[in-house]
């Protein structure tokens, strides 16, 4: 006895082209999001990833991957603006738990908590929120080195106090040993506008081709229905 296996699949043309156009619209949407994030501090572009059998499952085959390359670094006048010159993310504690971000625009409150612009707590490498032991007179009294070690000048007692170390991790949660923390800098997005435009162009061409195919199929079906109605 011989066993044979295989997959037989017949896909109507109109359904196939609609599914393809939906997928291509979603891909264009990802590139549009990257373009919108061009001016956002700490934004990292997303790459569309299309898995196998996309012609059958449509946009369900689409996922995204984060491009973790560092973005452009600009000088800031705020000593609590931090940028990472290497790959990695700051860990912050929000309402929904631990989050990863490359937006290092921080500030502190009256209790000494180091916070993000959204008032999420900045985490240290020991897993606890960073709290300054004394409230500095100005943000310039806070010094952060390339490894993320934080020190604050206690002018009342005339000494320098070590606060802790910023938690900088990779996408899989592993500690980054050399984060390259730059104090007094902000990191712009890693989006390159010309590259995004070039990547959108072939997707738009594919969408146009599928649209023309859909229109031809639609015209054929309309003609067939019209002739059947006259019989």
TALINKA-V644319 format. One line per field, one symbol per residue. ss: DSSP state (~ for helix, > for strand, _ for the rest). A space follows every 50 residues. Layout:
BEGIN
ss=???
END
This chain:
BEGIN
ss=____________~~~~~~~~~~~~~~~~~~~~~~~~_________>>>>> ___~~~~~~~~>>>>>______>>>_____>>>>____>>>>>>__>>>> >__>>_>>____>>>_____>>>>____>_>_______~~~>>>____>> >>>>____>>>>>>>>_>>_____>_____>>>_>>>_____~~~~~~~~ ~~~~~~~~~~~~~~~~~~~~~~~~~~~~~__
END
